[in-house]
Amino acid sequence: MTASVVVTGLGVAAPNGLGTRDYWSATLAGKHGIGRITRFDPSAYPARLAGEVPAFVAEEHLGSRLLPQTDRVTRLALVAADWALKDAGADPGRLPEFDMGVITASAAGGFEFGQGELQNLWSRGSQYVSAYQSFAWFYAVNSGQISIRNGMKGPSGVVVSEGAGGLDAVAQARRQIRKGTALIVTGALDASICPWGWVAQLTTGKLSTSDEPARAYLPFDRDARGYVPGEGGAILIAEDAGAARARGARIYGEIAGYGATIDPRPGSGREPGLRKAIEVALADAAADPADIDAVFADGAGDPAGDLVEARAIAAVFGDHGVPVTVPKTMTGRLYSGAAPLDLAAAFLSIRDGVLPPTVHTDPCPDYPLDLVLAEPRPAPVRTALVLARGSGGFNSAMVVRAA
């Protein structure tokens, strides 16, 4: 029999809330964290809005030794991991070191750290480039630093599949737990709101150029005009269900099913892969479409991407066949951090019996979706589906349910 894998801890750093409690409270209240960029002057750029994590002061959470060697994204990830472990009631110092691992996702690595070292190279010379640049920029740095900080010597790694990466990392964590590792720290955060990172994001051509925070990111709206990027995400503690129950852990829910596909070549005329990813995830969870109480959609925010997702959902669940929500309308799209944050929201929905709203969207009638709009919707939620897509054609779907 395949082992059940459950989530016992959440650590959140999001543009509309720092910490799980603040994030969830803000999300149910419809509070968004999108605004004009403050981390640099965006005046000269065509896109000027982002979702920035507010009031995060790394010095309040991390020792002075770590600060010179870490990018903002790693500092956020380390603190989110600390919070998730505490939430799970798991003390790494009291657990066997090879029974714990770290598998995260990353879409950008430590961009801002790299920008600073390039500035040192250009303006001062190579002798002023930090030795920490050798790893602070790297995609795997969050997994490495979390492992070192907590003495975790079990399986570790990083998954890089852009916006789908967060679900892919959690799925990889589930595989490792089924192979015998008791606890995996997983999920993802991204943070690259700096001039160098911003230019890279602009090359996608998909960023919204609106200056109105309430009208800039509108998935499934006729006025959809691209997405607003953000920073942050969530870290989850995944455990073997038997081991979690044996130590008396509080369980948010089970990672019940997962599917992943890649889209066909553009212009091939073949169907995009999202529907198949959903079907694979449902089969993996031994669930029927009727078992799904809510879908946490990817929400591309551009007409072509929204149409593909709406058609995939309708093909599986029928027109208006299941409640659909996009809480990332309150945070912006967080790249690899977005889907783990949606997983956290799904588990909290299961716990509290309420679905978070999709804010600012006036739904286009061409999309046959039952969108949860404006206000949270009370509903018994036992099983939920989380969708994520990444630039390059990545599609991932994950089913979670009450344990």
C-alpha atoms as a printed R data frame, in Angstrom:
    type eleno elety resid chain resno       x      y       z
1   ATOM     1    CA   MET     A     1   0.000  0.000   0.000
2   ATOM     2    CA   THR     A     2   1.317  3.478  -0.908
3   ATOM     3    CA   ALA     A     3   1.992  5.684   2.100
4   ATOM     4    CA   SER     A     4  -0.252  8.681   2.657
5   ATOM     5    CA   VAL     A     5   1.558 12.037   2.768
6   ATOM     6    CA   VAL     A     6   0.110 14.896   4.784
7   ATOM     7    CA   VAL     A     7   0.897 18.552   5.452
8   ATOM     8    CA   THR     A     8   1.391 19.493   9.080
9   ATOM     9    CA   GLY     A     9   2.905 22.972   8.914
10  ATOM    10    CA   LEU     A    10   2.576 26.188   6.908
11  ATOM    11    CA   GLY     A    11   4.898 29.180   6.663
12  ATOM    12    CA   VAL     A    12   3.677 32.108   4.553
13  ATOM    13    CA   ALA     A    13   5.283 35.305   3.301
14  ATOM    14    CA   ALA     A    14   2.881 37.058   0.924
15  ATOM    15    CA   PRO     A    15   2.287 40.588  -0.345
16  ATOM    16    CA   ASN     A    16  -0.988 40.783   1.566
17  ATOM    17    CA   GLY     A    17   0.207 39.178   4.774
18  ATOM    18    CA   LEU     A    18   3.347 38.105   6.600
19  ATOM    19    CA   GLY     A    19   2.676 34.853   8.424
20  ATOM    20    CA   THR     A    20  -0.165 32.393   7.861
21  ATOM    21    CA   ARG     A    21  -2.638 34.105  10.168
22  ATOM    22    CA   ASP     A    22  -2.179 37.572   8.638
23  ATOM    23    CA   TYR     A    23  -2.255 36.203   5.088
24  ATOM    24    CA   TRP     A    24  -5.448 34.232   5.615
25  ATOM    25    CA   SER     A    25  -7.179 37.047   7.428
26  ATOM    26    CA   ALA     A    26  -6.278 39.499   4.656
27  ATOM    27    CA   THR     A    27  -7.273 37.052   1.931
28  ATOM    28    CA   LEU     A    28 -10.716 36.412   3.368
29  ATOM    29    CA   ALA     A    29 -11.155 40.163   3.749
30  ATOM    30    CA   GLY     A    30 -10.293 40.692   0.077
31  ATOM    31    CA   LYS     A    31  -7.245 42.809   0.944
32  ATOM    32    CA   HIS     A    32  -4.763 42.962  -1.896
33  ATOM    33    CA   GLY     A    33  -1.051 43.744  -1.706
34  ATOM    34    CA   ILE     A    34  -0.507 45.102  -5.209
35  ATOM    35    CA   GLY     A    35   0.917 48.597  -5.554
36  ATOM    36    CA   ARG     A    36   3.570 50.743  -7.188
37  ATOM    37    CA   ILE     A    37   7.026 49.253  -6.750
38  ATOM    38    CA   THR     A    38   8.919 50.669  -3.772
39  ATOM    39    CA   ARG     A    39  12.090 48.589  -3.897
40  ATOM    40    CA   PHE     A    40  13.418 50.701  -6.791
41  ATOM    41    CA   ASP     A    41  12.175 53.590  -8.895
42  ATOM    42    CA   PRO     A    42  10.058 51.979 -11.645
43  ATOM    43    CA   SER     A    43   9.288 55.235 -13.485
44  ATOM    44    CA   ALA     A    44  11.379 54.354 -16.528
45  ATOM    45    CA   TYR     A    45   9.837 50.917 -17.016
46  ATOM    46    CA   PRO     A    46   6.623 50.058 -18.882
47  ATOM    47    CA   ALA     A    47   5.305 47.992 -15.928
48  ATOM    48    CA   ARG     A    48   5.367 49.634 -12.512
49  ATOM    49    CA   LEU     A    49   3.142 47.551 -10.221
50  ATOM    50    CA   ALA     A    50   4.084 44.524  -8.146
51  ATOM    51    CA   GLY     A    51   3.081 42.587  -5.074
52  ATOM    52    CA   GLU     A    52   5.814 43.259  -2.505
53  ATOM    53    CA   VAL     A    53   6.050 41.503   0.867
54  ATOM    54    CA   PRO     A    54   5.604 44.333   3.362
55  ATOM    55    CA   ALA     A    55   7.348 44.919   6.660
56  ATOM    56    CA   PHE     A    56   9.803 42.049   6.368
57  ATOM    57    CA   VAL     A    57  12.946 42.928   8.322
58  ATOM    58    CA   ALA     A    58  15.392 40.065   8.003
59  ATOM    59    CA   GLU     A    59  17.487 41.273  10.959
60  ATOM    60    CA   GLU     A    60  14.533 40.583  13.252
61  ATOM    61    CA   HIS     A    61  14.524 36.898  12.327
62  ATOM    62    CA   LEU     A    62  18.020 35.853  11.222
63  ATOM    63    CA   GLY     A    63  21.486 36.064  12.698
64  ATOM    64    CA   SER     A    64  23.991 38.628  11.400
65  ATOM    65    CA   ARG     A    65  26.206 35.880   9.945
66  ATOM    66    CA   LEU     A    66  23.556 34.894   7.415
67  ATOM    67    CA   LEU     A    67  22.757 38.336   6.088
68  ATOM    68    CA   PRO     A    68  25.918 39.013   4.015
69  ATOM    69    CA   GLN     A    69  25.619 35.663   2.260
70  ATOM    70    CA   THR     A    70  21.927 35.578   1.374
71  ATOM    71    CA   ASP     A    71  19.566 37.176  -1.119
72  ATOM    72    CA   ARG     A    72  16.170 38.503  -0.047
73  ATOM    73    CA   VAL     A    73  14.487 35.380  -1.414
74  ATOM    74    CA   THR     A    74  16.601 33.122   0.791
75  ATOM    75    CA   ARG     A    75  15.941 35.232   3.862
76  ATOM    76    CA   LEU     A    76  12.207 34.992   3.213
77  ATOM    77    CA   ALA     A    77  12.491 31.239   2.651
78  ATOM    78    CA   LEU     A    78  14.507 30.651   5.824
79  ATOM    79    CA   VAL     A    79  11.999 32.536   7.944
80  ATOM    80    CA   ALA     A    80   9.016 30.837   6.264
81  ATOM    81    CA   ALA     A    81  10.656 27.456   6.937
82  ATOM    82    CA   ASP     A    82  11.162 28.371  10.601
83  ATOM    83    CA   TRP     A    83   7.490 29.311  10.866
84  ATOM    84    CA   ALA     A    84   6.337 26.159   9.084
85  ATOM    85    CA   LEU     A    85   8.398 23.889  11.339
86  ATOM    86    CA   LYS     A    86   7.081 25.660  14.412
87  ATOM    87    CA   ASP     A    87   3.530 25.383  13.081
88  ATOM    88    CA   ALA     A    88   4.073 21.651  12.591
89  ATOM    89    CA   GLY     A    89   5.436 21.255  16.099
90  ATOM    90    CA   ALA     A    90   8.535 19.651  14.577
91  ATOM    91    CA   ASP     A    91  11.872 20.294  16.271
92  ATOM    92    CA   PRO     A    92  14.639 19.363  13.809
93  ATOM    93    CA   GLY     A    93  17.104 19.085  16.665
94  ATOM    94    CA   ARG     A    94  15.142 16.184  18.091
95  ATOM    95    CA   LEU     A    95  14.613 14.251  14.837
96  ATOM    96    CA   PRO     A    96  17.105 11.923  13.072
97  ATOM    97    CA   GLU     A    97  19.069 14.083  10.615
98  ATOM    98    CA   PHE     A    98  18.743 11.653   7.691
99  ATOM    99    CA   ASP     A    99  14.971 11.398   8.188
100 ATOM   100    CA   MET     A   100  14.511 15.039   7.106
101 ATOM   101    CA   GLY     A   101  15.006 16.611   3.671
102 ATOM   102    CA   VAL     A   102  14.330 19.841   1.766
103 ATOM   103    CA   ILE     A   103  12.848 20.073  -1.746
104 ATOM   104    CA   THR     A   104  11.889 23.524  -2.980
105 ATOM   105    CA   ALA     A   105  11.268 25.189  -6.321
106 ATOM   106    CA   SER     A   106  12.739 28.356  -7.772
107 ATOM   107    CA   ALA     A   107  12.087 30.375 -10.896
108 ATOM   108    CA   ALA     A   108  14.806 32.997 -10.522
109 ATOM   109    CA   GLY     A   109  17.279 32.261  -7.730
110 ATOM   110    CA   GLY     A   110  18.884 35.185  -5.901
111 ATOM   111    CA   PHE     A   111  18.548 37.894  -8.531
112 ATOM   112    CA   GLU     A   112  19.009 40.966  -6.356
113 ATOM   113    CA   PHE     A   113  22.183 39.605  -4.764
114 ATOM   114    CA   GLY     A   114  23.597 39.000  -8.238
115 ATOM   115    CA   GLN     A   115  22.696 42.514  -9.323
116 ATOM   116    CA   GLY     A   116  24.644 43.970  -6.404
117 ATOM   117    CA   GLU     A   117  27.735 41.924  -7.177
118 ATOM   118    CA   LEU     A   118  27.604 42.908 -10.861
119 ATOM   119    CA   GLN     A   119  27.478 46.532  -9.747
120 ATOM   120    CA   ASN     A   120  30.541 45.908  -7.574
121 ATOM   121    CA   LEU     A   121  32.329 44.324 -10.528
122 ATOM   122    CA   TRP     A   122  31.548 47.192 -12.894
123 ATOM   123    CA   SER     A   123  32.155 50.075 -10.528
124 ATOM   124    CA   ARG     A   124  34.874 48.843  -8.145
125 ATOM   125    CA   GLY     A   125  36.621 45.822  -9.614
126 ATOM   126    CA   SER     A   126  36.629 42.057  -9.283
127 ATOM   127    CA   GLN     A   127  38.300 42.082  -5.863
128 ATOM   128    CA   TYR     A   128  35.101 43.588  -4.460
129 ATOM   129    CA   VAL     A   129  32.818 40.791  -5.710
130 ATOM   130    CA   SER     A   130  31.601 38.715  -2.768
131 ATOM   131    CA   ALA     A   131  32.632 35.075  -2.596
132 ATOM   132    CA   TYR     A   132  29.034 34.377  -1.566
133 ATOM   133    CA   GLN     A   133  27.947 35.216  -5.122
134 ATOM   134    CA   SER     A   134  29.100 31.682  -5.986
135 ATOM   135    CA   PHE     A   135  25.945 30.262  -4.405
136 ATOM   136    CA   ALA     A   136  23.650 33.117  -3.323
137 ATOM   137    CA   TRP     A   137  22.231 33.470  -6.860
138 ATOM   138    CA   PHE     A   138  21.712 29.754  -7.388
139 ATOM   139    CA   TYR     A   139  18.297 28.133  -7.833
140 ATOM   140    CA   ALA     A   140  19.081 25.521  -5.168
141 ATOM   141    CA   VAL     A   141  20.250 28.004  -2.557
142 ATOM   142    CA   ASN     A   142  17.009 27.987  -0.561
143 ATOM   143    CA   SER     A   143  17.059 24.200  -0.211
144 ATOM   144    CA   GLY     A   144  20.722 24.301   0.765
145 ATOM   145    CA   GLN     A   145  20.396 27.057   3.345
146 ATOM   146    CA   ILE     A   146  17.273 25.528   4.938
147 ATOM   147    CA   SER     A   147  19.063 22.149   5.124
148 ATOM   148    CA   ILE     A   148  22.136 23.660   6.762
149 ATOM   149    CA   ARG     A   149  20.165 25.802   9.212
150 ATOM   150    CA   ASN     A   150  18.137 22.830  10.437
151 ATOM   151    CA   GLY     A   151  20.672 20.012  10.184
152 ATOM   152    CA   MET     A   152  18.648 18.124   7.588
153 ATOM   153    CA   LYS     A   153  20.708 15.512   5.726
154 ATOM   154    CA   GLY     A   154  18.022 13.517   3.928
155 ATOM   155    CA   PRO     A   155  17.078 13.948   0.251
156 ATOM   156    CA   SER     A   156  17.221 17.540  -0.926
157 ATOM   157    CA   GLY     A   157  16.966 19.328  -4.232
158 ATOM   158    CA   VAL     A   158  15.321 22.018  -6.298
159 ATOM   159    CA   VAL     A   159  12.766 21.907  -9.107
160 ATOM   160    CA   VAL     A   160  12.848 24.568 -11.839
161 ATOM   161    CA   SER     A   161   9.671 24.704 -13.910
162 ATOM   162    CA   GLU     A   162   8.706 28.392 -13.536
163 ATOM   163    CA   GLY     A   163   5.170 28.919 -12.258
164 ATOM   164    CA   ALA     A   164   4.450 25.186 -12.066
165 ATOM   165    CA   GLY     A   165   7.544 24.510  -9.974
166 ATOM   166    CA   GLY     A   166   5.904 24.887  -6.583
167 ATOM   167    CA   LEU     A   167   3.512 21.992  -7.188
168 ATOM   168    CA   ASP     A   168   6.264 19.932  -8.800
169 ATOM   169    CA   ALA     A   169   8.452 20.370  -5.712
170 ATOM   170    CA   VAL     A   170   5.673 19.239  -3.375
171 ATOM   171    CA   ALA     A   171   5.076 16.227  -5.614
172 ATOM   172    CA   GLN     A   172   8.770 15.362  -5.455
173 ATOM   173    CA   ALA     A   173   8.612 15.675  -1.673
174 ATOM   174    CA   ARG     A   174   5.734 13.199  -1.662
175 ATOM   175    CA   ARG     A   175   7.822 10.741  -3.708
176 ATOM   176    CA   GLN     A   176  10.718 10.963  -1.261
177 ATOM   177    CA   ILE     A   177   8.436 10.439   1.728
178 ATOM   178    CA   ARG     A   178   6.957  7.385   0.059
179 ATOM   179    CA   LYS     A   179  10.510  6.084  -0.328
180 ATOM   180    CA   GLY     A   180  11.021  6.314   3.407
181 ATOM   181    CA   THR     A   181  11.975  9.845   4.457
182 ATOM   182    CA   ALA     A   182   9.734 10.900   7.341
183 ATOM   183    CA   LEU     A   183   9.664 14.691   6.857
184 ATOM   184    CA   ILE     A   184  10.357 17.011   3.928
185 ATOM   185    CA   VAL     A   185  10.388 20.805   3.999
186 ATOM   186    CA   THR     A   186   8.909 21.818   0.653
187 ATOM   187    CA   GLY     A   187   7.153 24.566  -1.295
188 ATOM   188    CA   ALA     A   188   8.712 27.697  -2.786
189 ATOM   189    CA   LEU     A   189   9.242 31.423  -2.625
190 ATOM   190    CA   ASP     A   190  10.494 33.740  -5.337
191 ATOM   191    CA   ALA     A   191  11.607 37.370  -5.090
192 ATOM   192    CA   SER     A   192  13.231 39.226  -7.945
193 ATOM   193    CA   ILE     A   193  11.792 42.733  -7.750
194 ATOM   194    CA   CYS     A   194  14.977 44.593  -8.593
195 ATOM   195    CA   PRO     A   195  15.971 46.363 -11.845
196 ATOM   196    CA   TRP     A   196  17.867 43.372 -13.219
197 ATOM   197    CA   GLY     A   197  15.100 40.955 -12.291
198 ATOM   198    CA   TRP     A   198  12.457 43.336 -13.565
199 ATOM   199    CA   VAL     A   199  14.048 43.573 -17.001
200 ATOM   200    CA   ALA     A   200  14.112 39.775 -17.172
201 ATOM   201    CA   GLN     A   201  10.431 39.596 -16.288
202 ATOM   202    CA   LEU     A   202   9.555 42.230 -18.883
203 ATOM   203    CA   THR     A   203  11.003 40.066 -21.633
204 ATOM   204    CA   THR     A   204   7.989 37.754 -21.305
205 ATOM   205    CA   GLY     A   205   5.786 40.510 -22.725
206 ATOM   206    CA   LYS     A   206   3.041 39.384 -20.339
207 ATOM   207    CA   LEU     A   207   3.313 41.943 -17.546
208 ATOM   208    CA   SER     A   208   0.429 44.339 -17.080
209 ATOM   209    CA   THR     A   209   1.325 47.959 -17.831
210 ATOM   210    CA   SER     A   210  -1.674 49.356 -15.981
211 ATOM   211    CA   ASP     A   211  -0.994 51.789 -13.140
212 ATOM   212    CA   GLU     A   212  -4.302 51.011 -11.420
213 ATOM   213    CA   PRO     A   213  -3.734 48.353  -8.716
214 ATOM   214    CA   ALA     A   214  -7.380 47.317  -8.776
215 ATOM   215    CA   ARG     A   215  -7.503 46.941 -12.572
216 ATOM   216    CA   ALA     A   216  -4.060 45.635 -13.448
217 ATOM   217    CA   TYR     A   217  -4.444 41.872 -12.917
218 ATOM   218    CA   LEU     A   218  -7.865 40.565 -13.962
219 ATOM   219    CA   PRO     A   219  -7.918 36.836 -14.742
220 ATOM   220    CA   PHE     A   220 -11.071 35.692 -16.550
221 ATOM   221    CA   ASP     A   221 -12.140 39.317 -17.101
222 ATOM   222    CA   ARG     A   222 -12.827 40.733 -20.560
223 ATOM   223    CA   ASP     A   223 -10.339 43.501 -19.715
224 ATOM   224    CA   ALA     A   224  -7.521 41.086 -18.796
225 ATOM   225    CA   ARG     A   225  -4.282 42.707 -19.897
226 ATOM   226    CA   GLY     A   226  -1.468 40.637 -18.407
227 ATOM   227    CA   TYR     A   227  -0.336 39.853 -14.894
228 ATOM   228    CA   VAL     A   228   1.232 41.722 -12.018
229 ATOM   229    CA   PRO     A   229   4.316 39.930 -10.641
230 ATOM   230    CA   GLY     A   230   4.862 39.493  -6.946
231 ATOM   231    CA   GLU     A   231   7.283 38.070  -4.414
232 ATOM   232    CA   GLY     A   232   6.841 35.507  -1.669
233 ATOM   233    CA   GLY     A   233   5.116 32.157  -1.433
234 ATOM   234    CA   ALA     A   234   4.810 29.412   1.164
235 ATOM   235    CA   ILE     A   235   6.805 26.629   2.782
236 ATOM   236    CA   LEU     A   236   4.978 23.441   3.768
237 ATOM   237    CA   ILE     A   237   5.981 20.616   6.068
238 ATOM   238    CA   ALA     A   238   5.126 17.299   4.412
239 ATOM   239    CA   GLU     A   239   5.218 14.114   6.446
240 ATOM   240    CA   ASP     A   240   4.379 10.469   6.298
241 ATOM   241    CA   ALA     A   241   0.850 10.346   7.697
242 ATOM   242    CA   GLY     A   242   1.638  7.527  10.101
243 ATOM   243    CA   ALA     A   243   4.710  9.271  11.465
244 ATOM   244    CA   ALA     A   244   2.820 12.553  11.834
245 ATOM   245    CA   ARG     A   245  -0.004 10.907  13.749
246 ATOM   246    CA   ALA     A   246   2.445  8.973  15.901
247 ATOM   247    CA   ARG     A   247   3.982 12.197  17.146
248 ATOM   248    CA   GLY     A   248   0.555 13.782  17.629
249 ATOM   249    CA   ALA     A   249   0.899 16.400  14.901
250 ATOM   250    CA   ARG     A   250  -2.019 18.556  13.790
251 ATOM   251    CA   ILE     A   251  -2.764 17.662  10.138
252 ATOM   252    CA   TYR     A   252  -4.018 20.220   7.602
253 ATOM   253    CA   GLY     A   253  -4.745 17.620   4.947
254 ATOM   254    CA   GLU     A   254  -3.401 15.056   2.539
255 ATOM   255    CA   ILE     A   255  -1.498 15.505  -0.720
256 ATOM   256    CA   ALA     A   256  -3.791 13.104  -2.528
257 ATOM   257    CA   GLY     A   257  -3.022 13.386  -6.241
258 ATOM   258    CA   TYR     A   258  -0.680 14.991  -8.746
259 ATOM   259    CA   GLY     A   259  -0.396 15.274 -12.499
260 ATOM   260    CA   ALA     A   260   1.985 17.146 -14.787
261 ATOM   261    CA   THR     A   261   2.138 17.663 -18.538
262 ATOM   262    CA   ILE     A   262   3.926 19.833 -21.077
263 ATOM   263    CA   ASP     A   263   2.120 21.766 -23.774
264 ATOM   264    CA   PRO     A   264   2.605 20.825 -27.431
265 ATOM   265    CA   ARG     A   265   4.615 23.023 -29.731
266 ATOM   266    CA   PRO     A   266   2.828 26.337 -30.430
267 ATOM   267    CA   GLY     A   267   1.038 26.216 -33.756
268 ATOM   268    CA   SER     A   268   0.819 22.428 -33.758
269 ATOM   269    CA   GLY     A   269  -2.965 22.515 -33.480
270 ATOM   270    CA   ARG     A   270  -2.855 20.012 -30.633
271 ATOM   271    CA   GLU     A   271  -4.774 20.515 -27.382
272 ATOM   272    CA   PRO     A   272  -2.856 22.202 -24.533
273 ATOM   273    CA   GLY     A   273  -1.867 19.861 -21.721
274 ATOM   274    CA   LEU     A   274  -3.704 21.337 -18.752
275 ATOM   275    CA   ARG     A   275  -6.831 19.179 -19.036
276 ATOM   276    CA   LYS     A   276  -4.703 16.038 -19.101
277 ATOM   277    CA   ALA     A   277  -2.765 17.184 -16.032
278 ATOM   278    CA   ILE     A   278  -6.067 17.582 -14.175
279 ATOM   279    CA   GLU     A   279  -7.247 14.141 -15.245
280 ATOM   280    CA   VAL     A   280  -3.965 12.533 -14.177
281 ATOM   281    CA   ALA     A   281  -4.132 14.239 -10.774
282 ATOM   282    CA   LEU     A   282  -7.714 13.063 -10.234
283 ATOM   283    CA   ALA     A   283  -6.793  9.507 -11.193
284 ATOM   284    CA   ASP     A   284  -3.777  9.597  -8.872
285 ATOM   285    CA   ALA     A   285  -6.091 10.664  -6.052
286 ATOM   286    CA   ALA     A   286  -8.700  8.036  -7.011
287 ATOM   287    CA   ALA     A   287 -11.144 10.947  -7.200
288 ATOM   288    CA   ASP     A   288 -13.978 11.746  -9.590
289 ATOM   289    CA   PRO     A   289 -14.681 15.306 -10.762
290 ATOM   290    CA   ALA     A   290 -17.739 15.303  -8.501
291 ATOM   291    CA   ASP     A   291 -15.442 14.823  -5.509
292 ATOM   292    CA   ILE     A   292 -13.745 18.199  -6.062
293 ATOM   293    CA   ASP     A   293 -15.287 20.977  -3.981
294 ATOM   294    CA   ALA     A   294 -13.194 23.854  -5.367
295 ATOM   295    CA   VAL     A   295 -10.533 24.712  -7.932
296 ATOM   296    CA   PHE     A   296  -7.751 27.160  -7.153
297 ATOM   297    CA   ALA     A   297  -7.017 28.326 -10.686
298 ATOM   298    CA   ASP     A   298  -3.707 29.402 -12.153
299 ATOM   299    CA   GLY     A   299  -5.230 32.654 -13.445
300 ATOM   300    CA   ALA     A   300  -2.863 33.737 -16.212
301 ATOM   301    CA   GLY     A   301  -4.548 37.115 -16.604
302 ATOM   302    CA   ASP     A   302  -4.245 37.203 -20.376
303 ATOM   303    CA   PRO     A   303  -7.090 36.277 -22.728
304 ATOM   304    CA   ALA     A   304  -5.316 33.365 -24.407
305 ATOM   305    CA   GLY     A   305  -4.135 31.781 -21.166
306 ATOM   306    CA   ASP     A   306  -7.458 32.326 -19.431
307 ATOM   307    CA   LEU     A   307  -9.334 30.697 -22.310
308 ATOM   308    CA   VAL     A   308  -7.147 27.587 -22.191
309 ATOM   309    CA   GLU     A   309  -7.655 27.205 -18.459
310 ATOM   310    CA   ALA     A   310 -11.405 27.867 -18.584
311 ATOM   311    CA   ARG     A   311 -11.837 25.268 -21.318
312 ATOM   312    CA   ALA     A   312  -9.779 22.698 -19.410
313 ATOM   313    CA   ILE     A   313 -11.800 23.195 -16.216
314 ATOM   314    CA   ALA     A   314 -15.110 23.079 -18.085
315 ATOM   315    CA   ALA     A   315 -14.051 19.968 -20.011
316 ATOM   316    CA   VAL     A   316 -13.456 18.072 -16.771
317 ATOM   317    CA   PHE     A   317 -16.140 19.520 -14.490
318 ATOM   318    CA   GLY     A   318 -18.756 20.828 -16.932
319 ATOM   319    CA   ASP     A   319 -19.869 24.410 -17.456
320 ATOM   320    CA   HIS     A   320 -20.101 26.201 -14.102
321 ATOM   321    CA   GLY     A   321 -19.583 22.754 -12.581
322 ATOM   322    CA   VAL     A   322 -17.312 23.614  -9.644
323 ATOM   323    CA   PRO     A   323 -16.469 26.768  -7.653
324 ATOM   324    CA   VAL     A   324 -13.296 28.393  -8.989
325 ATOM   325    CA   THR     A   325 -11.210 30.953  -7.137
326 ATOM   326    CA   VAL     A   326  -8.034 32.941  -7.850
327 ATOM   327    CA   PRO     A   327  -6.755 34.322  -4.534
328 ATOM   328    CA   LYS     A   328  -3.536 35.372  -6.251
329 ATOM   329    CA   THR     A   329  -5.533 38.370  -7.562
330 ATOM   330    CA   MET     A   330  -4.594 39.770  -4.134
331 ATOM   331    CA   THR     A   331  -0.870 39.031  -4.334
332 ATOM   332    CA   GLY     A   332   0.108 39.054  -7.986
333 ATOM   333    CA   ARG     A   333   1.674 36.019  -9.589
334 ATOM   334    CA   LEU     A   334   4.552 34.818  -7.412
335 ATOM   335    CA   TYR     A   335   6.142 32.485  -9.987
336 ATOM   336    CA   SER     A   336   7.174 29.260  -8.222
337 ATOM   337    CA   GLY     A   337   5.832 30.619  -4.919
338 ATOM   338    CA   ALA     A   338   2.291 31.031  -6.220
339 ATOM   339    CA   ALA     A   339   1.103 27.427  -6.171
340 ATOM   340    CA   PRO     A   340   2.421 26.595  -2.668
341 ATOM   341    CA   LEU     A   341   0.595 29.688  -1.454
342 ATOM   342    CA   ASP     A   342  -2.546 28.380  -3.159
343 ATOM   343    CA   LEU     A   343  -1.975 25.002  -1.482
344 ATOM   344    CA   ALA     A   344  -1.838 26.781   1.875
345 ATOM   345    CA   ALA     A   345  -5.086 28.581   1.019
346 ATOM   346    CA   ALA     A   346  -6.691 25.289  -0.002
347 ATOM   347    CA   PHE     A   347  -5.753 23.624   3.287
348 ATOM   348    CA   LEU     A   348  -7.065 26.617   5.223
349 ATOM   349    CA   SER     A   349 -10.291 26.448   3.203
350 ATOM   350    CA   ILE     A   350 -10.646 22.804   4.189
351 ATOM   351    CA   ARG     A   351 -10.055 23.731   7.817
352 ATOM   352    CA   ASP     A   352 -12.433 26.688   7.931
353 ATOM   353    CA   GLY     A   353 -15.123 25.733   5.406
354 ATOM   354    CA   VAL     A   354 -14.787 28.877   3.321
355 ATOM   355    CA   LEU     A   355 -13.425 29.730  -0.128
356 ATOM   356    CA   PRO     A   356 -11.394 32.924  -0.609
357 ATOM   357    CA   PRO     A   357 -12.582 35.446  -3.193
358 ATOM   358    CA   THR     A   358 -11.278 36.490  -6.583
359 ATOM   359    CA   VAL     A   359 -11.024 40.258  -6.292
360 ATOM   360    CA   HIS     A   360 -11.411 42.985  -8.918
361 ATOM   361    CA   THR     A   361 -12.511 40.587 -11.686
362 ATOM   362    CA   ASP     A   362 -15.713 41.207 -13.622
363 ATOM   363    CA   PRO     A   363 -16.065 37.748 -15.170
364 ATOM   364    CA   CYS     A   364 -16.291 37.482 -18.918
365 ATOM   365    CA   PRO     A   365 -19.383 35.419 -19.878
366 ATOM   366    CA   ASP     A   366 -17.340 33.589 -22.505
367 ATOM   367    CA   TYR     A   367 -15.719 31.589 -19.706
368 ATOM   368    CA   PRO     A   368 -18.144 28.993 -18.270
369 ATOM   369    CA   LEU     A   369 -16.795 29.227 -14.749
370 ATOM   370    CA   ASP     A   370 -18.438 29.548 -11.341
371 ATOM   371    CA   LEU     A   371 -16.002 32.149 -10.017
372 ATOM   372    CA   VAL     A   372 -15.987 32.997  -6.328
373 ATOM   373    CA   LEU     A   373 -16.120 36.781  -6.570
374 ATOM   374    CA   ALA     A   374 -15.684 39.734  -4.225
375 ATOM   375    CA   GLU     A   375 -16.667 37.959  -0.999
376 ATOM   376    CA   PRO     A   376 -15.526 34.665   0.531
377 ATOM   377    CA   ARG     A   377 -17.996 31.840  -0.013
378 ATOM   378    CA   PRO     A   378 -18.875 29.581   2.936
379 ATOM   379    CA   ALA     A   379 -18.797 25.988   1.721
380 ATOM   380    CA   PRO     A   380 -17.862 22.589   3.079
381 ATOM   381    CA   VAL     A   381 -14.510 21.853   1.464
382 ATOM   382    CA   ARG     A   382 -13.187 18.336   1.742
383 ATOM   383    CA   THR     A   383 -11.244 18.064  -1.507
384 ATOM   384    CA   ALA     A   384  -9.680 20.822  -3.637
385 ATOM   385    CA   LEU     A   385  -7.708 21.034  -6.857
386 ATOM   386    CA   VAL     A   386  -4.809 23.479  -7.288
387 ATOM   387    CA   LEU     A   387  -3.588 24.362 -10.784
388 ATOM   388    CA   ALA     A   388  -0.313 25.942 -11.866
389 ATOM   389    CA   ARG     A   389   1.296 26.711 -15.201
390 ATOM   390    CA   GLY     A   390   4.764 27.877 -16.085
391 ATOM   391    CA   SER     A   391   6.277 29.749 -18.981
392 ATOM   392    CA   GLY     A   392   7.572 27.187 -21.445
393 ATOM   393    CA   GLY     A   393   4.435 25.061 -21.373
394 ATOM   394    CA   PHE     A   394   4.552 23.485 -17.901
395 ATOM   395    CA   ASN     A   395   1.214 22.334 -16.450
396 ATOM   396    CA   SER     A   396   0.749 20.896 -12.974
397 ATOM   397    CA   ALA     A   397  -2.308 19.915 -10.962
398 ATOM   398    CA   MET     A   398  -2.546 18.745  -7.359
399 ATOM   399    CA   VAL     A   399  -5.467 17.324  -5.404
400 ATOM   400    CA   VAL     A   400  -5.541 17.906  -1.658
401 ATOM   401    CA   ARG     A   401  -8.160 16.660   0.769
402 ATOM   402    CA   ALA     A   402  -9.049 16.460   4.404
403 ATOM   403    CA   ALA     A   403  -7.131 13.741   6.217
